[in-house]
Amino acid sequence: MSAPPTEPPAEIATEILTGRGAPADGAGEHRDRHAGGRVRRAMVALIARLHRWAESGHAGSAVCTWNALQGSVVPGPSEALFLPLGLADPRRALRLAAWASLGATAGGLIAYLIGAFAFESVGRPLVELFGVSAERWASLEGLFLRRGAMIVLLSTMSPLSTKLVCIGSGAFGVPFAPFALALVLGRGARFLVLGLVVRFAGERLVGALERRLGRSMASVR
C-alpha cells in the first residue's frame, strides 16, 4: 500500500473499517444473512448458558471464559457478560473487569497464534465470516507491518474487531513482544475504565434503564 509511514490512527481505523473488499453480489449477501442469523442464535445461546453459570456463583470465570472465546473465535460484543453482571452488583465491577481483561487478553493471544500457525484452516474462515475478501485481507499486510502494535492498541478502544486484528497480526508476522504489550495495555485500560464507570455510576445507570424500560432490571433478567 502507498500510505506514508506517518499514517495517523484515524486513517488507519477508516482504512480497515471500509468494506471495499466485501462481496457485493446479491447471492453473497443472501448467504451472509443466513450465516449471520445462525451465528447470532448460537451466540445468544452461549451467552444464556454463561449467564446461568454466572448465576450459580461463578461470575468471574464466566466473564473470563466469554471474553477468551469472544477475543479468539466467537463473534459478539466483549462486554456482553461483564456489563449486565457488573450492573447487577456494581460493588464487584472492578473484580469482574479484571476477569474480563484476563480473558480478553488470553483470547487475543489465541487469535494471534491462529493467524501465525492455523490461518488457512481456522483464521481465513473467520475473516470471511466477517465479510473481508481475500483481496482486501492481502492488501492490509503492509499496514500491519508498518503499524502493527498501533493497530492492536487502537482496536481495543474502537469499533475495530480486535479478534481480526490479532489474527492479522499473527498472519502478517507482527513481532510478538510489541503485539502482546499493546494487547495487554489496551484490554486492561478498556475494562478498567468500564469497571470504574459501572462501580461508581452503576446504580444510576440501572435506574435510568429501568425508567426507560418501565420495569425493573430483575424482571428483564
Backbone as CSV, one residue per row, in Angstrom:
resi,resn,N_x,N_y,N_z,CA_x,CA_y,CA_z,C_x,C_y,C_z
1,MET,0.842,-1.188,0.000,0.000,0.000,0.000,0.877,1.239,0.000
2,SER,0.351,2.367,-0.472,1.187,3.532,-0.704,1.077,4.565,0.396
3,ALA,0.349,4.283,1.505,0.188,5.272,2.554,1.528,5.564,3.198
4,PRO,1.788,6.796,3.581,3.062,7.155,4.186,3.194,6.567,5.570
5,PRO,4.394,6.413,6.076,4.610,5.802,7.376,4.070,6.624,8.529
6,THR,3.702,7.903,8.270,3.167,8.738,9.343,1.657,8.681,9.394
7,GLU,1.066,7.639,8.844,-0.384,7.498,8.778,-1.001,7.590,10.169
8,PRO,-1.921,8.547,10.422,-2.487,8.724,11.761,-3.473,7.637,12.101
9,PRO,-3.763,7.440,13.413,-4.683,6.375,13.828,-6.053,6.492,13.203
10,ALA,-6.578,7.709,13.033,-7.918,7.858,12.459,-7.973,7.297,11.050
11,GLU,-6.923,7.517,10.269,-6.905,6.996,8.904,-6.739,5.481,8.905
12,ILE,-5.995,4.957,9.872,-5.860,3.506,9.983,-7.225,2.885,10.248
13,ALA,-7.969,3.482,11.189,-9.299,2.957,11.502,-10.195,2.998,10.281
14,THR,-10.169,4.114,9.546,-11.008,4.237,8.358,-10.622,3.214,7.313
15,GLU,-9.330,2.997,7.139,-8.858,2.074,6.107,-9.295,0.653,6.391
16,ILE,-9.224,0.235,7.667,-9.587,-1.140,7.998,-11.093,-1.325,7.993
17,LEU,-11.833,-0.295,8.428,-13.277,-0.436,8.544,-13.998,-0.344,7.212
18,THR,-13.390,0.230,6.187,-14.063,0.348,4.902,-14.303,-1.022,4.315
19,GLY,-15.421,-1.188,3.620,-15.805,-2.506,3.114,-15.527,-2.689,1.655
20,ARG,-14.425,-2.160,1.157,-14.176,-2.255,-0.271,-14.044,-3.686,-0.730
21,GLY,-13.569,-4.561,0.168,-13.370,-5.942,-0.246,-14.554,-6.835,0.016
22,ALA,-15.629,-6.312,0.585,-16.773,-7.162,0.916,-17.508,-7.576,-0.333
23,PRO,-18.104,-8.791,-0.383,-18.837,-9.244,-1.552,-20.008,-8.334,-1.829
24,ALA,-20.242,-8.010,-3.095,-21.309,-7.082,-3.442,-22.466,-7.761,-4.139
25,ASP,-22.345,-9.023,-4.539,-23.420,-9.655,-5.280,-24.549,-10.067,-4.348
26,GLY,-25.766,-10.119,-4.891,-26.936,-10.428,-4.073,-26.868,-11.794,-3.442
27,ALA,-26.337,-12.790,-4.166,-26.258,-14.139,-3.619,-25.353,-14.163,-2.398
28,GLY,-24.247,-13.431,-2.486,-23.336,-13.376,-1.343,-24.000,-12.754,-0.138
29,GLU,-24.752,-11.664,-0.365,-25.440,-11.018,0.740,-26.481,-11.955,1.335
30,HIS,-27.175,-12.734,0.486,-28.180,-13.677,0.972,-27.535,-14.734,1.862
31,ARG,-26.389,-15.264,1.415,-25.679,-16.263,2.224,-25.209,-15.649,3.524
32,ASP,-24.711,-14.399,3.456,-24.219,-13.740,4.656,-25.330,-13.566,5.684
33,ARG,-26.564,-13.224,5.209,-27.663,-13.030,6.151,-28.004,-14.331,6.861
34,HIS,-28.041,-15.441,6.084,-28.349,-16.728,6.699,-27.255,-17.137,7.683
35,ALA,-26.002,-16.986,7.274,-24.890,-17.338,8.159,-24.902,-16.453,9.394
36,GLY,-25.162,-15.147,9.187,-25.207,-14.234,10.323,-26.302,-14.592,11.299
37,GLY,-27.468,-15.030,10.775,-28.560,-15.433,11.660,-28.182,-16.634,12.510
38,ARG,-27.516,-17.605,11.907,-27.097,-18.786,12.669,-26.079,-18.408,13.736
39,VAL,-25.151,-17.536,13.363,-24.131,-17.121,14.323,-24.768,-16.379,15.490
40,ARG,-25.717,-15.469,15.194,-26.372,-14.719,16.267,-27.137,-15.649,17.215
41,ARG,-27.848,-16.630,16.650,-28.583,-17.560,17.513,-27.638,-18.366,18.395
42,ALA,-26.532,-18.817,17.812,-25.560,-19.568,18.602,-24.940,-18.698,19.688
43,MET,-24.678,-17.433,19.349,-24.085,-16.521,20.322,-25.039,-16.258,21.480
44,VAL,-26.328,-16.035,21.169,-27.318,-15.809,22.223,-27.413,-17.027,23.136
45,ALA,-27.406,-18.239,22.552,-27.462,-19.456,23.356,-26.236,-19.587,24.256
46,LEU,-25.067,-19.232,23.710,-23.841,-19.316,24.505,-23.878,-18.329,25.659
47,ILE,-24.295,-17.088,25.383,-24.362,-16.078,26.444,-25.356,-16.497,27.518
48,ALA,-26.507,-17.052,27.103,-27.503,-17.506,28.074,-26.929,-18.599,28.965
49,ARG,-26.184,-19.523,28.357,-25.570,-20.597,29.147,-24.559,-20.033,30.136
50,LEU,-23.754,-19.067,29.706,-22.761,-18.467,30.590,-23.427,-17.658,31.699
51,HIS,-24.572,-17.016,31.385,-25.312,-16.299,32.419,-25.778,-17.261,33.509
52,ARG,-26.263,-18.423,33.100,-26.707,-19.405,34.097,-25.529,-19.862,34.952
53,TRP,-24.380,-20.006,34.306,-23.157,-20.376,35.022,-22.812,-19.282,36.032
54,ALA,-22.887,-18.024,35.597,-22.561,-16.908,36.482,-23.524,-16.837,37.662
55,GLU,-24.819,-17.069,37.403,-25.815,-17.005,38.471,-25.641,-18.125,39.484
56,SER,-24.924,-19.179,39.101,-24.681,-20.268,40.051,-23.489,-19.978,40.949
57,GLY,-22.889,-18.781,40.829,-21.796,-18.378,41.709,-20.438,-18.325,41.045
58,HIS,-20.397,-18.380,39.727,-19.111,-18.372,39.018,-19.044,-17.201,38.036
59,ALA,-19.423,-16.017,38.501,-19.480,-14.857,37.621,-18.118,-14.532,37.013
60,GLY,-17.069,-14.535,37.832,-15.743,-14.186,37.331,-15.266,-15.122,36.245
61,SER,-15.392,-16.432,36.478,-14.935,-17.391,35.480,-15.806,-17.356,34.227
62,ALA,-17.109,-17.060,34.388,-17.982,-16.947,33.224,-17.579,-15.757,32.362
63,VAL,-17.303,-14.612,32.999,-16.870,-13.417,32.260,-15.536,-13.681,31.572
64,CYS,-14.615,-14.320,32.277,-13.304,-14.631,31.700,-13.448,-15.567,30.497
65,THR,-14.271,-16.589,30.635,-14.465,-17.555,29.554,-15.074,-16.890,28.326
66,TRP,-16.126,-16.081,28.537,-16.750,-15.401,27.408,-15.747,-14.518,26.679
67,ASN,-14.960,-13.742,27.405,-14.027,-12.819,26.755,-12.896,-13.558,26.062
68,ALA,-12.495,-14.712,26.582,-11.492,-15.507,25.877,-12.055,-16.042,24.564
69,LEU,-13.306,-16.517,24.594,-13.946,-17.016,23.368,-14.186,-15.878,22.387
70,GLN,-14.720,-14.757,22.894,-15.016,-13.621,22.026,-13.731,-13.036,21.429
71,GLY,-12.669,-13.054,22.186,-11.417,-12.477,21.709,-10.682,-13.349,20.710
72,SER,-11.123,-14.618,20.549,-10.392,-15.523,19.666,-11.224,-16.019,18.489
73,VAL,-12.400,-16.600,18.744,-13.126,-17.231,17.631,-14.618,-16.922,17.587
74,VAL,-15.217,-16.444,18.679,-16.673,-16.267,18.727,-17.034,-14.810,18.455
75,PRO,-17.937,-14.534,17.491,-18.384,-13.157,17.269,-19.224,-12.663,18.442
76,GLY,-19.270,-11.354,18.618,-20.102,-10.789,19.667,-19.384,-9.695,20.429
77,PRO,-20.129,-8.897,21.206,-19.523,-7.803,21.972,-18.753,-8.313,23.183
78,SER,-17.609,-7.712,23.453,-16.779,-8.169,24.563,-17.424,-7.881,25.915
79,GLU,-18.365,-6.939,25.965,-18.997,-6.563,27.238,-20.299,-7.318,27.484
80,ALA,-20.616,-8.328,26.667,-21.924,-8.978,26.725,-22.229,-9.582,28.089
81,LEU,-21.228,-10.068,28.797,-21.448,-10.604,30.145,-21.026,-9.622,31.220
82,PHE,-19.925,-8.929,30.988,-19.405,-8.040,32.024,-20.406,-6.963,32.429
83,LEU,-21.014,-6.280,31.463,-21.894,-5.158,31.796,-23.144,-5.587,32.572
84,PRO,-23.908,-6.573,32.096,-25.092,-6.932,32.885,-24.762,-7.488,34.263
85,LEU,-23.693,-8.279,34.373,-23.330,-8.823,35.677,-22.766,-7.735,36.587
86,GLY,-22.011,-6.806,36.009,-21.493,-5.693,36.801,-22.595,-4.765,37.274
87,LEU,-23.569,-4.474,36.396,-24.681,-3.613,36.786,-25.572,-4.286,37.824
88,ALA,-25.630,-5.613,37.801,-26.425,-6.327,38.796,-25.841,-6.158,40.199
89,ASP,-24.532,-5.959,40.291,-23.874,-5.759,41.584,-22.637,-4.883,41.359
90,PRO,-22.814,-3.548,41.306,-21.685,-2.655,40.996,-20.493,-2.807,41.917
91,ARG,-20.703,-3.318,43.134,-19.575,-3.452,44.064,-18.519,-4.435,43.555
92,ARG,-18.904,-5.384,42.723,-17.936,-6.349,42.206,-17.474,-6.012,40.790
93,ALA,-17.785,-4.802,40.330,-17.484,-4.438,38.938,-15.987,-4.483,38.639
94,LEU,-15.155,-3.987,39.547,-13.714,-3.960,39.272,-13.139,-5.378,39.245
95,ARG,-13.654,-6.237,40.098,-13.185,-7.634,40.074,-13.583,-8.303,38.763
96,LEU,-14.808,-8.063,38.326,-15.242,-8.624,37.046,-14.455,-8.026,35.889
97,ALA,-14.097,-6.740,36.007,-13.293,-6.103,34.956,-11.927,-6.775,34.841
98,ALA,-11.351,-7.158,35.976,-10.057,-7.857,35.939,-10.203,-9.215,35.255
99,TRP,-11.283,-9.939,35.559,-11.534,-11.218,34.889,-11.740,-11.019,33.395
100,ALA,-12.503,-9.981,33.039,-12.756,-9.711,31.617,-11.468,-9.382,30.879
101,SER,-10.619,-8.575,31.498,-9.342,-8.215,30.872,-8.456,-9.442,30.691
102,LEU,-8.424,-10.305,31.707,-7.623,-11.533,31.611,-8.122,-12.411,30.465
103,GLY,-9.437,-12.616,30.396,-9.988,-13.451,29.336,-9.775,-12.860,27.957
104,ALA,-10.002,-11.549,27.827,-9.848,-10.903,26.524,-8.395,-10.953,26.056
105,THR,-7.466,-10.787,26.984,-6.047,-10.870,26.620,-5.691,-12.284,26.166
106,ALA,-6.176,-13.287,26.904,-5.927,-14.677,26.502,-6.526,-14.954,25.128
107,GLY,-7.752,-14.442,24.888,-8.373,-14.634,23.586,-7.573,-13.997,22.463
108,GLY,-7.039,-12.794,22.716,-6.218,-12.135,21.704,-4.947,-12.902,21.394
109,LEU,-4.338,-13.474,22.423,-3.131,-14.283,22.202,-3.463,-15.535,21.392
110,ILE,-4.618,-16.150,21.691,-5.044,-17.315,20.907,-5.270,-16.918,19.447
111,ALA,-5.907,-15.757,19.235,-6.150,-15.293,17.874,-4.836,-15.054,17.130
112,TYR,-3.832,-14.514,17.826,-2.513,-14.311,17.209,-1.927,-15.659,16.772
113,LEU,-2.023,-16.655,17.641,-1.496,-17.974,17.301,-2.258,-18.607,16.142
114,ILE,-3.580,-18.360,16.088,-4.355,-18.847,14.941,-3.837,-18.225,13.657
115,GLY,-3.614,-16.917,13.691,-3.091,-16.244,12.498,-1.711,-16.740,12.105
116,ALA,-0.878,-17.025,13.106,0.502,-17.426,12.822,0.625,-18.879,12.380
117,PHE,-0.208,-19.773,12.943,0.000,-21.193,12.723,-1.189,-21.934,12.121
118,ALA,-2.358,-21.319,12.082,-3.537,-22.023,11.558,-4.419,-21.073,10.748
119,PHE,-3.791,-20.204,9.975,-4.593,-19.199,9.271,-5.489,-19.829,8.217
120,GLU,-4.948,-20.712,7.401,-5.735,-21.274,6.308,-6.905,-22.124,6.813
121,SER,-6.688,-22.871,7.879,-7.724,-23.784,8.360,-8.733,-23.111,9.288
122,VAL,-8.289,-22.137,10.080,-9.173,-21.505,11.067,-9.313,-20.002,10.828
123,GLY,-8.188,-19.322,10.625,-8.210,-17.871,10.511,-8.953,-17.360,9.294
124,ARG,-8.695,-17.932,8.130,-9.347,-17.436,6.911,-10.868,-17.574,6.966
125,PRO,-11.415,-18.746,7.409,-12.884,-18.808,7.529,-13.456,-17.747,8.466
126,LEU,-12.738,-17.409,9.543,-13.211,-16.359,10.435,-13.196,-15.008,9.747
127,VAL,-12.135,-14.748,9.010,-12.040,-13.481,8.278,-13.177,-13.368,7.269
128,GLU,-13.450,-14.453,6.546,-14.525,-14.437,5.558,-15.893,-14.295,6.224
129,LEU,-16.048,-14.858,7.416,-17.309,-14.723,8.150,-17.614,-13.257,8.436
130,PHE,-16.572,-12.458,8.630,-16.750,-11.036,8.885,-16.857,-10.224,7.590
131,GLY,-16.910,-10.898,6.443,-17.131,-10.215,5.181,-15.903,-9.569,4.568
132,VAL,-14.712,-10.009,4.954,-13.473,-9.458,4.398,-12.977,-10.402,3.314
133,SER,-12.870,-9.901,2.099,-12.437,-10.748,0.989,-10.947,-11.042,1.066
134,ALA,-10.518,-12.064,0.324,-9.099,-12.428,0.304,-8.246,-11.283,-0.232
135,GLU,-8.754,-10.578,-1.254,-8.002,-9.464,-1.834,-7.843,-8.330,-0.829
136,ARG,-8.938,-8.007,-0.145,-8.886,-6.937,0.848,-7.942,-7.310,1.976
137,TRP,-8.009,-8.555,2.420,-7.146,-9.015,3.507,-5.682,-8.908,3.108
138,ALA,-5.352,-9.361,1.909,-3.958,-9.313,1.456,-3.451,-7.875,1.369
139,SER,-4.353,-6.956,1.031,-3.943,-5.555,0.877,-3.570,-4.902,2.205
140,LEU,-3.930,-5.526,3.325,-3.643,-4.948,4.636,-2.263,-5.326,5.170
141,GLU,-1.545,-6.203,4.466,-0.273,-6.696,5.005,0.710,-5.569,5.281
142,GLY,0.861,-4.666,4.325,1.814,-3.576,4.514,1.449,-2.698,5.704
143,LEU,0.165,-2.443,5.886,-0.285,-1.639,7.010,0.060,-2.303,8.339
144,PHE,-0.149,-3.618,8.429,0.184,-4.336,9.656,1.689,-4.327,9.905
145,LEU,2.477,-4.464,8.859,3.921,-4.489,9.044,4.447,-3.130,9.496
146,ARG,3.794,-2.035,9.059,4.237,-0.702,9.453,3.703,-0.290,10.815
147,ARG,2.467,-0.658,11.106,1.780,-0.106,12.278,1.090,-1.199,13.097
148,GLY,1.686,-2.376,13.175,1.015,-3.499,13.819,0.589,-3.235,15.245
149,ALA,1.522,-2.806,16.111,1.197,-2.594,17.518,0.180,-1.471,17.679
150,MET,0.297,-0.405,16.867,-0.650,0.696,16.950,-2.063,0.241,16.594
151,ILE,-2.167,-0.609,15.571,-3.490,-1.100,15.163,-4.090,-1.947,16.280
152,VAL,-3.274,-2.779,16.922,-3.773,-3.606,18.027,-4.294,-2.715,19.147
153,LEU,-3.506,-1.719,19.547,-3.928,-0.815,20.618,-5.203,-0.077,20.241
154,LEU,-5.258,0.401,19.004,-6.435,1.124,18.526,-7.665,0.237,18.528
155,SER,-7.498,-1.028,18.157,-8.654,-1.924,18.056,-9.280,-2.208,19.410
156,THR,-8.492,-2.145,20.490,-9.042,-2.429,21.813,-9.907,-1.292,22.338
157,MET,-9.837,-0.128,21.704,-10.562,1.051,22.190,-11.457,1.665,21.125
158,SER,-11.776,0.916,20.093,-12.544,1.456,18.976,-13.446,0.362,18.418
159,PRO,-14.273,0.702,17.407,-15.128,-0.330,16.800,-14.384,-1.379,15.973
160,LEU,-13.091,-1.219,15.774,-12.345,-2.237,15.051,-12.458,-3.585,15.753
161,SER,-12.494,-4.659,14.985,-12.553,-6.001,15.567,-11.166,-6.404,16.067
162,THR,-11.006,-6.454,17.385,-9.720,-6.854,17.948,-9.371,-8.282,17.550
163,LYS,-10.395,-9.131,17.433,-10.163,-10.523,17.026,-9.478,-10.585,15.667
164,LEU,-10.042,-9.866,14.675,-9.458,-9.886,13.339,-8.084,-9.228,13.325
165,VAL,-7.921,-8.178,14.106,-6.622,-7.511,14.175,-5.567,-8.450,14.761
166,CYS,-5.940,-9.219,15.789,-4.989,-10.160,16.378,-4.660,-11.299,15.414
167,ILE,-5.674,-11.787,14.698,-5.410,-12.813,13.680,-4.486,-12.251,12.606
168,GLY,-4.760,-11.025,12.169,-3.907,-10.397,11.169,-2.486,-10.192,11.664
169,SER,-2.347,-9.841,12.937,-1.003,-9.650,13.493,-0.191,-10.936,13.414
170,GLY,-0.837,-12.059,13.722,-0.127,-13.337,13.617,0.131,-13.740,12.183
171,ALA,-0.876,-13.539,11.315,-0.743,-13.960,9.918,0.312,-13.152,9.174
172,PHE,0.410,-11.852,9.494,1.334,-10.978,8.764,2.680,-10.823,9.467
173,GLY,2.884,-11.526,10.567,4.198,-11.541,11.202,4.526,-10.322,12.026
174,VAL,3.529,-9.693,12.651,3.823,-8.606,13.593,4.622,-9.187,14.758
175,PRO,5.740,-8.590,15.154,6.537,-9.144,16.260,5.701,-9.353,17.514
176,PHE,5.932,-10.474,18.181,5.063,-10.860,19.279,5.158,-9.902,20.469
177,ALA,6.361,-9.464,20.827,6.523,-8.647,22.041,5.730,-7.342,21.971
178,PRO,5.896,-6.517,20.899,5.076,-5.289,20.849,3.595,-5.580,20.694
179,PHE,3.250,-6.664,19.999,1.849,-7.047,19.894,1.265,-7.329,21.275
180,ALA,1.940,-8.172,22.055,1.432,-8.569,23.368,1.344,-7.363,24.302
181,LEU,2.327,-6.483,24.249,2.310,-5.299,25.110,1.107,-4.406,24.772
182,ALA,0.891,-4.171,23.482,-0.246,-3.343,23.067,-1.566,-3.987,23.469
183,LEU,-1.658,-5.301,23.330,-2.891,-6.008,23.686,-3.169,-5.909,25.183
184,VAL,-2.153,-6.152,26.007,-2.337,-6.101,27.457,-2.727,-4.693,27.903
185,LEU,-2.019,-3.687,27.397,-2.316,-2.311,27.788,-3.716,-1.896,27.339
186,GLY,-4.057,-2.213,26.093,-5.354,-1.800,25.560,-6.513,-2.481,26.254
187,ARG,-6.434,-3.804,26.413,-7.518,-4.533,27.068,-7.629,-4.117,28.537
188,GLY,-6.489,-3.967,29.204,-6.526,-3.562,30.601,-7.154,-2.195,30.786
189,ALA,-6.762,-1.234,29.935,-7.310,0.117,30.045,-8.798,0.140,29.750
190,ARG,-9.220,-0.604,28.729,-10.644,-0.621,28.357,-11.522,-1.107,29.507
191,PHE,-11.154,-2.247,30.092,-12.009,-2.803,31.133,-11.841,-2.087,32.470
192,LEU,-10.693,-1.462,32.697,-10.542,-0.644,33.900,-11.502,0.541,33.849
193,VAL,-11.558,1.208,32.703,-12.474,2.348,32.559,-13.920,1.893,32.714
194,LEU,-14.286,0.802,32.037,-15.653,0.293,32.153,-15.972,-0.116,33.591
195,GLY,-15.005,-0.757,34.249,-15.214,-1.175,35.626,-15.434,0.012,36.550
196,LEU,-14.661,1.079,36.367,-14.824,2.276,37.193,-16.180,2.925,36.947
197,VAL,-16.589,2.979,35.684,-17.890,3.570,35.365,-19.016,2.776,36.034
198,VAL,-18.971,1.454,35.891,-20.019,0.615,36.480,-19.970,0.689,38.000
199,ARG,-18.762,0.701,38.576,-18.634,0.715,40.036,-19.238,1.972,40.637
200,PHE,-18.954,3.125,40.030,-19.354,4.378,40.666,-20.610,5.003,40.055
201,ALA,-21.043,4.505,38.904,-22.264,5.048,38.303,-23.272,3.962,37.978
202,GLY,-22.977,2.734,38.408,-23.822,1.601,38.039,-25.251,1.735,38.510
203,GLU,-25.442,2.142,39.759,-26.800,2.240,40.288,-27.609,3.288,39.541
204,ARG,-26.979,4.408,39.211,-27.688,5.442,38.448,-28.012,4.955,37.043
205,LEU,-27.083,4.195,36.428,-27.338,3.657,35.090,-28.498,2.671,35.115
206,VAL,-28.525,1.817,36.134,-29.626,0.855,36.249,-30.943,1.589,36.430
207,GLY,-30.937,2.629,37.285,-32.157,3.407,37.490,-32.648,4.039,36.203
208,ALA,-31.720,4.576,35.409,-32.111,5.195,34.142,-32.680,4.155,33.174
209,LEU,-32.051,2.971,33.131,-32.555,1.906,32.259,-33.942,1.444,32.692
210,GLU,-34.135,1.316,33.991,-35.442,0.884,34.488,-36.525,1.901,34.150
211,ARG,-36.184,3.179,34.266,-37.176,4.206,33.904,-37.479,4.164,32.415
212,ARG,-36.464,3.910,31.622,-36.673,3.852,30.173,-37.508,2.631,29.787
213,LEU,-37.242,1.499,30.455,-37.966,0.271,30.145,-39.340,0.224,30.803
214,GLY,-39.515,0.998,31.856,-40.773,0.940,32.593,-40.922,-0.297,33.432
215,ARG,-39.819,-0.948,33.750,-39.843,-2.175,34.552,-38.472,-2.347,35.197
216,SER,-38.393,-3.202,36.196,-37.137,-3.410,36.892,-36.212,-4.302,36.078
217,MET,-34.909,-4.139,36.275,-33.941,-4.977,35.586,-34.071,-6.427,36.023
218,ALA,-34.517,-6.662,37.287,-34.702,-8.036,37.744,-35.748,-8.758,36.923
219,SER,-36.802,-8.049,36.523,-37.831,-8.677,35.712,-37.357,-8.959,34.305
220,VAL,-36.424,-8.117,33.805,-35.855,-8.344,32.472,-34.985,-9.584,32.476
221,ARG,-34.167,-9.766,33.556,-33.302,-10.931,33.638,-34.149,-12.192,33.848
